[in-house]
């Protein structure tokens, strides 16, 4: 039911906000520095583990204190306590995967995330089917995170030796780590606040059912972030290695990555807009009120997807202070808009606040590309992206026309074919792209 969905979503959101303390930007620094020079990895990792232990304990304490002072009921406080276990496990699995990313060994993370998510889905589905329980659903998340910790831990130990996991307390290294991580930490704090502050406002100004409706639209939207995040997992260390060595290659990587995320985001955004009413009711007919929220909120994926490569570029080139400032202003705008809009127009106000905030973040980051690549052509990139999103809009119109005839399930593959056709028709795929796919087909 929407009320219980709202309670679950709130508990997870609270722990997600304070999980930033457990990482404090250390993972990003470790990934970047290992990608630049693998010889310094052992010392960095040993010292970072010491910091992680201290920061994770602090994060759990702050989470529990915050839940008390926010005056939530005993049920939500207990859910937050259980979710703190997820916070602890995720803090270390993200860190261990960050180490492997520095070595550009991504296949282990792919395996771990898949098995972890499968564990959560199977156990969570079992609970929902046989014994619906909010605490046990949180336990499903704990099990998935535990699997990820084990997979990541084993592969880090195999790659670097088990001794690297012994904490070290070198004051000079610890001081450097904290100083280097601070801009990343500040940026992560801003991200967590503008990602979840809407949940806090809704829980205080509206009823639990409204939070449940918003949760469905929110999850359908942000679940797709795994696509650019997985892409950036490989992109960030690669950019870090190119920054000082090959500016031309760096520009090519950025342009191509923007092309990829645009091609991925367009069918997701315009496709989900077209079938929003049907997909939210997969959670039950009582969630139909989430339709209009999803139709607004889904458009945040366009600036979010496009901003991922830009953020990687700025962070990889040691311009994380620029990215942090952008995120800070984005956070202020988001909090202000949520505070103004949610009490007046309800959960749709949170969707509008997110859309405007992320659009601002992308446009400002887009402007600062030239701080890293002076000769970068903004107009050239826009000309590359325009036919992609034009194809998505044409697909949207076709799906809206055909959905009453074919039904929403069968119209999905039809929409995909229409999208691909117009990508080809408008010249989105170059001759090199076509040659690549022909080569792959022959290899198969």
C-alpha positions as CSV (number, residue, x, y, z in Angstrom):
1,X,0.0,0.0,0.0
2,X,1.2,3.6,-0.6
3,X,1.5,4.4,3.1
4,X,3.9,1.5,3.8
5,X,5.8,2.2,0.6
6,X,6.2,5.7,1.9
7,X,7.6,4.4,5.2
8,X,10.1,2.1,3.5
9,X,11.2,4.8,1.0
10,X,11.7,7.4,3.9
11,X,13.9,5.0,5.9
12,X,16.1,4.2,3.0
13,X,16.3,7.9,2.0
14,X,17.4,8.9,5.5
15,X,20.3,6.4,5.5
16,X,21.2,7.3,2.0
17,X,21.6,11.0,2.9
18,X,24.1,10.2,5.7
19,X,26.0,7.5,3.8
20,X,28.0,10.3,2.3
21,X,29.8,10.6,5.7
22,X,31.0,7.0,5.4
23,X,32.7,7.6,2.1
24,X,33.7,11.3,2.4
25,X,35.0,11.3,-1.2
26,X,37.8,8.8,-0.4
27,X,36.7,6.3,-3.1
28,X,36.9,8.9,-5.9
29,X,40.4,9.9,-4.8
30,X,41.6,6.3,-4.6
31,X,40.3,5.5,-8.0
32,X,41.9,8.5,-9.6
33,X,45.3,8.1,-7.9
34,X,45.6,4.4,-8.7
35,X,44.6,5.0,-12.3
36,X,47.5,7.6,-12.5
37,X,50.1,5.6,-10.6
38,X,49.5,2.0,-9.5
39,X,52.7,1.9,-7.5
40,X,51.2,4.1,-4.7
41,X,48.1,1.9,-4.4
42,X,49.1,-0.2,-1.4
43,X,49.9,2.8,0.9
44,X,46.8,4.7,-0.1
45,X,44.5,1.8,0.4
46,X,45.8,0.8,3.9
47,X,45.4,4.4,5.1
48,X,42.1,4.8,3.5
49,X,40.7,1.7,5.3
50,X,41.5,3.4,8.6
51,X,39.5,6.4,7.6
52,X,36.7,4.3,6.3
53,X,36.2,2.5,9.7
54,X,36.1,5.8,11.6
55,X,33.8,7.6,9.1
56,X,31.4,4.6,8.9
57,X,30.9,4.5,12.6
58,X,30.3,8.2,12.6
59,X,27.8,7.9,9.8
60,X,25.8,5.3,11.6
61,X,25.7,7.4,14.8
62,X,24.7,10.6,13.0
63,X,21.9,8.6,11.1
64,X,20.4,7.3,14.3
65,X,20.6,10.7,16.0
66,X,19.0,12.4,13.1
67,X,16.1,10.0,13.0
68,X,15.4,10.7,16.6
69,X,15.5,14.5,16.3
70,X,13.3,14.4,13.1
71,X,10.6,12.9,15.4
72,X,9.7,9.9,13.3
73,X,7.6,7.1,14.7
74,X,9.1,3.9,16.2
75,X,8.4,1.9,13.1
76,X,10.4,4.2,10.8
77,X,13.2,4.5,13.4
78,X,13.5,0.8,13.5
79,X,13.6,0.6,9.7
80,X,16.3,3.3,9.7
81,X,18.3,1.2,12.3
82,X,18.2,-1.8,10.0
83,X,19.0,0.3,6.9
84,X,22.1,1.4,8.8
85,X,23.5,-2.1,8.2
86,X,23.1,-1.4,4.5
87,X,25.0,1.8,5.0
88,X,27.9,0.0,6.6
89,X,28.2,-2.7,4.0
90,X,27.7,-0.3,1.0
91,X,30.5,2.0,2.4
92,X,33.0,-0.8,2.1
93,X,31.8,-2.5,-1.1
94,X,31.9,0.9,-2.9
95,X,35.4,1.5,-1.6
96,X,36.6,-1.9,-2.7
97,X,35.1,-1.6,-6.1
98,X,36.7,1.9,-6.4
99,X,40.1,0.3,-5.9
100,X,39.3,-2.2,-8.7
101,X,38.2,0.7,-10.9
102,X,41.5,2.3,-10.4
103,X,43.1,-0.8,-11.9
104,X,40.4,-0.7,-14.6
105,X,39.3,-4.2,-13.5
106,X,35.5,-3.7,-13.9
107,X,34.4,-7.2,-14.6
108,X,34.4,-8.1,-10.9
109,X,32.2,-5.2,-10.0
110,X,29.8,-6.3,-12.8
111,X,29.6,-9.8,-11.4
112,X,29.2,-8.6,-7.8
113,X,26.5,-6.1,-8.5
114,X,24.6,-8.6,-10.6
115,X,24.7,-11.3,-7.9
116,X,23.9,-8.8,-5.2
117,X,20.9,-7.4,-7.0
118,X,19.7,-10.9,-7.8
119,X,20.0,-11.8,-4.1
120,X,18.0,-8.8,-3.1
121,X,15.3,-9.4,-5.8
122,X,14.9,-13.1,-4.9
123,X,14.7,-12.7,-1.2
124,X,12.6,-9.5,-1.4
125,X,10.2,-11.2,-3.8
126,X,9.9,-14.2,-1.5
127,X,9.1,-11.9,1.4
128,X,6.5,-9.9,-0.5
129,X,4.8,-13.1,-1.7
130,X,4.8,-15.1,1.4
131,X,5.2,-12.8,4.4
132,X,5.0,-9.1,3.6
133,X,7.2,-7.2,6.1
134,X,8.9,-3.9,5.9
135,X,11.8,-4.9,8.2
136,X,12.4,-8.1,6.2
137,X,12.5,-6.1,3.0
138,X,15.3,-4.0,4.4
139,X,17.0,-7.3,5.3
140,X,16.8,-8.2,1.6
141,X,18.9,-5.1,0.9
142,X,21.3,-6.1,3.6
143,X,21.8,-9.5,2.0
144,X,22.5,-8.0,-1.4
145,X,25.0,-5.6,0.0
146,X,26.7,-8.4,1.9
147,X,27.2,-10.3,-1.3
148,X,28.8,-7.3,-2.9
149,X,31.2,-6.8,0.1
150,X,32.4,-10.4,-0.1
151,X,32.9,-10.3,-3.9
152,X,34.7,-7.0,-3.9
153,X,36.8,-7.9,-0.8
154,X,38.0,-11.2,-2.3
155,X,39.1,-9.6,-5.6
156,X,40.9,-6.7,-4.0
157,X,42.8,-9.2,-1.8
158,X,43.6,-11.3,-4.8
159,X,44.8,-8.3,-6.7
160,X,46.9,-6.7,-4.0
161,X,47.3,-9.3,-1.3
162,X,45.4,-9.7,2.0
163,X,48.0,-7.5,3.9
164,X,46.7,-4.4,2.1
165,X,43.5,-4.7,4.2
166,X,45.4,-4.1,7.4
167,X,44.6,-0.5,8.5
168,X,47.5,1.9,8.5
169,X,47.7,5.3,10.4
170,X,50.3,7.4,8.6
171,X,49.5,11.0,9.6
172,X,51.0,12.5,6.5
173,X,49.0,10.1,4.2
174,X,45.8,10.5,6.2
175,X,46.1,14.3,6.1
176,X,46.7,14.2,2.3
177,X,43.7,11.9,1.8
178,X,41.3,14.0,3.8
179,X,42.5,17.2,1.9
180,X,42.2,15.5,-1.5
181,X,38.8,13.9,-0.7
182,X,37.2,17.0,0.8
183,X,36.0,18.5,-2.6
184,X,34.5,15.1,-3.5
185,X,32.9,14.8,-0.1
186,X,31.4,18.2,-0.3
187,X,30.1,17.4,-3.8
188,X,28.6,14.1,-2.5
189,X,26.9,15.9,0.4
190,X,25.3,18.3,-2.1
191,X,24.2,15.3,-4.2
192,X,22.6,13.5,-1.3
193,X,20.8,16.6,-0.1
194,X,19.3,17.6,-3.4
195,X,18.5,13.9,-4.2
196,X,16.6,13.2,-1.0
197,X,15.6,16.5,0.6
198,X,12.3,16.2,-1.3
199,X,11.6,13.1,0.7
200,X,12.0,14.9,4.0
201,X,9.8,17.8,2.9
202,X,7.1,15.5,1.7
203,X,7.2,13.5,4.9
204,X,6.7,16.7,6.9
205,X,4.2,18.6,4.8
206,X,2.1,15.8,3.3
207,X,0.6,12.4,4.3
208,X,2.4,9.0,4.1
209,X,0.4,8.0,1.0
210,X,1.7,11.0,-0.9
211,X,5.3,9.9,-0.1
212,X,4.4,6.4,-1.4
213,X,3.1,7.8,-4.7
214,X,6.2,9.9,-5.1
215,X,8.4,6.9,-4.2
216,X,7.0,4.9,-7.2
217,X,7.7,7.7,-9.7
218,X,11.1,8.4,-8.1
219,X,12.2,4.8,-8.3
220,X,11.0,4.3,-11.9
221,X,13.1,7.4,-12.8
222,X,16.3,7.0,-10.8
223,X,16.6,3.3,-11.2
224,X,17.9,4.0,-14.7
225,X,20.9,5.9,-13.4
226,X,22.8,2.6,-13.3
227,X,23.3,3.0,-17.0
228,X,25.4,6.1,-17.0
229,X,26.9,5.2,-13.6
230,X,28.2,1.9,-15.1
231,X,29.5,3.8,-18.1
232,X,31.3,6.3,-15.9
233,X,32.9,3.6,-13.9
234,X,35.0,2.9,-16.9
235,X,35.1,6.5,-18.1
236,X,36.5,8.2,-15.0
237,X,39.8,6.3,-14.7
238,X,40.3,6.4,-18.4
239,X,39.9,10.2,-18.4
240,X,42.2,10.5,-15.5
241,X,44.9,8.7,-17.4
242,X,44.4,11.0,-20.5
243,X,44.2,14.4,-18.9
244,X,47.9,15.2,-19.0
245,X,48.9,12.9,-21.8
246,X,46.6,13.3,-24.8
247,X,44.2,16.3,-24.9
248,X,42.9,15.3,-28.3
249,X,42.0,11.8,-27.2
250,X,40.4,13.3,-24.1
251,X,38.1,15.5,-26.2
252,X,37.2,12.5,-28.4
253,X,36.4,10.4,-25.3
254,X,34.1,13.2,-23.9
255,X,32.3,13.8,-27.2
256,X,31.7,10.1,-27.7
257,X,30.6,9.5,-24.2
258,X,28.0,12.3,-24.5
259,X,26.8,10.7,-27.7
260,X,26.4,7.3,-26.0
261,X,24.5,8.6,-22.9
262,X,22.2,10.6,-25.2
263,X,21.4,7.6,-27.4
264,X,20.6,5.6,-24.2
265,X,18.6,8.4,-22.4
266,X,16.3,9.4,-25.3
267,X,14.2,6.1,-25.6
268,X,14.1,5.7,-21.8
269,X,12.7,9.3,-21.2
270,X,10.3,9.5,-24.1
271,X,9.3,5.9,-23.8
272,X,8.4,6.0,-20.1
273,X,6.5,9.3,-20.6
274,X,4.3,7.5,-23.1
275,X,3.5,4.5,-20.9
276,X,3.7,6.2,-17.5
277,X,0.1,5.4,-16.5
278,X,0.6,1.7,-17.2
279,X,4.0,1.3,-15.5
280,X,3.1,3.0,-12.2
281,X,0.1,0.7,-11.9
282,X,2.4,-2.3,-12.0
283,X,2.7,-1.5,-8.3
284,X,-1.1,-1.6,-8.0
285,X,-4.0,0.4,-9.4
286,X,-3.9,2.6,-6.3
287,X,-0.7,4.2,-7.6
288,X,-2.3,5.8,-10.6
289,X,-1.8,9.2,-8.9
290,X,1.9,8.8,-9.5
291,X,1.5,9.0,-13.3
292,X,1.8,12.8,-13.7
293,X,4.7,12.9,-11.3
294,X,6.6,10.3,-13.3
295,X,5.8,12.2,-16.6
296,X,7.5,15.3,-15.2
297,X,10.3,13.6,-13.2
298,X,11.4,11.3,-16.0
299,X,12.8,14.3,-17.9
300,X,15.5,14.8,-15.3
301,X,17.3,11.8,-16.8
302,X,18.3,13.9,-19.8
303,X,20.4,16.4,-17.9
304,X,21.5,13.8,-15.4
305,X,22.8,11.4,-18.1
306,X,24.5,14.2,-20.1
307,X,26.1,15.6,-16.9
308,X,27.8,12.3,-15.9
309,X,30.6,12.6,-18.6
310,X,31.1,16.3,-17.8
311,X,31.4,15.6,-14.1
312,X,33.9,12.8,-14.8
313,X,35.9,15.2,-17.0
314,X,36.1,17.9,-14.3
315,X,36.9,15.5,-11.5
316,X,39.6,13.6,-13.5
317,X,41.3,16.9,-14.4
318,X,41.6,18.0,-10.7
319,X,38.8,20.6,-11.2
320,X,36.6,19.0,-8.7
321,X,36.2,22.4,-7.0
322,X,34.3,23.7,-10.0
323,X,32.0,20.6,-10.0
324,X,31.6,21.0,-6.2
325,X,30.5,24.6,-6.6
326,X,28.0,23.7,-9.3
327,X,26.5,21.0,-7.1
328,X,26.4,23.4,-4.1
329,X,24.4,26.0,-6.0
330,X,22.2,23.2,-7.4
331,X,21.5,22.0,-3.9
332,X,20.5,25.5,-2.8
333,X,18.1,25.9,-5.7
334,X,16.7,22.5,-5.1
335,X,16.0,23.0,-1.4
336,X,14.5,26.4,-2.0
337,X,12.2,25.1,-4.8
338,X,11.1,22.1,-2.7
339,X,10.3,24.3,0.3
340,X,8.2,26.6,-1.9
341,X,6.5,24.2,-4.2
342,X,5.7,21.1,-2.1
343,X,3.5,22.8,0.5
344,X,1.6,24.6,-2.4
345,X,1.2,22.0,-5.2
346,X,2.2,18.7,-3.5
347,X,4.4,16.0,-4.9
348,X,4.4,17.4,-8.4
349,X,6.3,20.4,-6.9
350,X,9.1,18.0,-6.0
351,X,9.3,16.8,-9.5
352,X,9.4,20.4,-10.9
353,X,12.2,21.2,-8.4
354,X,14.3,18.3,-9.5
355,X,13.8,19.0,-13.2
356,X,14.9,22.7,-12.9
357,X,17.8,21.9,-10.5
358,X,19.3,19.2,-12.7
359,X,18.9,21.3,-15.9
360,X,20.8,24.1,-14.2
361,X,23.6,21.7,-13.1
362,X,24.1,20.3,-16.6
363,X,24.1,23.7,-18.4
364,X,26.7,25.2,-16.0
365,X,28.9,22.1,-16.3
366,X,28.5,22.2,-20.1
367,X,29.8,25.8,-20.0
368,X,32.9,24.8,-18.0
369,X,34.0,22.0,-20.4
370,X,36.4,24.6,-22.0
371,X,38.2,25.0,-18.7
372,X,39.7,21.6,-19.5
373,X,39.4,21.4,-23.3
374,X,39.9,25.0,-24.6
375,X,39.0,24.2,-28.2
376,X,35.9,22.1,-27.4
377,X,33.0,23.0,-29.7
378,X,29.7,23.4,-27.7
379,X,27.7,23.9,-30.9
380,X,29.3,20.9,-32.5
381,X,28.1,18.7,-29.6
382,X,24.6,20.2,-29.7
383,X,24.4,19.4,-33.4
384,X,25.3,15.8,-32.5
385,X,22.7,15.5,-29.8
386,X,19.8,17.2,-31.6
387,X,18.9,14.4,-34.0
388,X,19.1,11.9,-31.2
389,X,16.4,13.6,-29.1
390,X,14.5,14.4,-32.3
391,X,14.3,10.6,-32.9
392,X,13.1,10.2,-29.3
393,X,10.3,12.7,-29.8
394,X,9.2,11.1,-33.0
395,X,9.1,7.7,-31.2
396,X,7.0,9.3,-28.4
397,X,4.4,10.5,-30.9
398,X,4.2,7.2,-32.6
399,X,3.8,5.3,-29.4
400,X,1.0,7.6,-28.2
401,X,-0.8,7.0,-31.5
402,X,-0.2,3.2,-31.6
403,X,-0.7,2.4,-27.9
404,X,-4.5,2.3,-28.0
405,X,-4.3,-0.1,-31.0
406,X,-1.5,-2.4,-30.0
407,X,-1.6,-2.2,-26.2
408,X,1.2,-0.8,-24.0
409,X,3.3,-3.9,-23.9
410,X,3.5,-4.6,-27.6
411,X,4.0,-1.0,-28.5
412,X,7.3,-1.0,-26.6
413,X,9.3,-3.0,-29.2
414,X,7.6,-1.1,-32.0
415,X,8.7,2.2,-30.4
416,X,12.2,0.8,-30.2
417,X,12.3,-0.1,-33.9
418,X,10.9,3.4,-34.8
419,X,13.6,5.0,-32.7
420,X,16.4,3.1,-34.3
421,X,15.0,3.8,-37.8
422,X,15.1,7.5,-37.2
423,X,18.6,7.4,-35.7
424,X,19.7,5.9,-39.0
425,X,17.6,8.2,-41.1
426,X,18.9,11.3,-39.4
427,X,22.5,10.2,-39.6
428,X,23.1,9.7,-35.9
429,X,25.2,6.5,-36.7
430,X,28.4,7.3,-38.6
431,X,30.1,5.1,-41.1
432,X,32.5,4.0,-38.4
433,X,29.5,3.0,-36.2
434,X,28.0,1.0,-39.0
435,X,31.3,-0.7,-39.8
436,X,31.7,-1.6,-36.1
437,X,28.3,-3.3,-36.0
438,X,29.0,-5.1,-39.2
439,X,32.3,-6.3,-37.8
440,X,30.6,-7.6,-34.6
441,X,27.9,-9.4,-36.7
442,X,30.5,-11.1,-38.8
443,X,32.4,-12.1,-35.6
444,X,29.3,-13.6,-34.1
